[in-house]
Amino acid sequence: MASNKTLVPEAKAALEQFKMEAASEVGVSLKSGYNGDLTAKQAGSIGGQMVKKMIEKYENDIKSSK
């Protein structure tokens, strides 16, 4: 079962900021708090952008550690 619980509570603010940045990059305006009015396409584009940025960071970290 999926859980929306933050594993590291100290990271909650950083994750929220990351989500806001990703939303801005794909042109979706988020407000603080509830965003249940987003379409599935909008929510998916935010999540997709977040994953894309995480993969890019991981790949850059691997390159720089070699």
Stockholm file with secondary structure:
# STOCKHOLM 1.0

chainA/1-66         MASNKTLVPEAKAALEQFKMEAASEVGVSLKSGYNGDLTAKQAGSIGGQMVKKMIEKYENDIKSSK
#=GR chainA/1-66 SS CCCCCCSSGGGHHHHHHHHHHHHHHTTCCCCSSCCTTSCHHHHHHHHHHHHHHHHHHHHHHHHHHC
#=GC SS_cons        CCCCCCSSGGGHHHHHHHHHHHHHHTTCCCCSSCCTTSCHHHHHHHHHHHHHHHHHHHHHHHHHHC
//
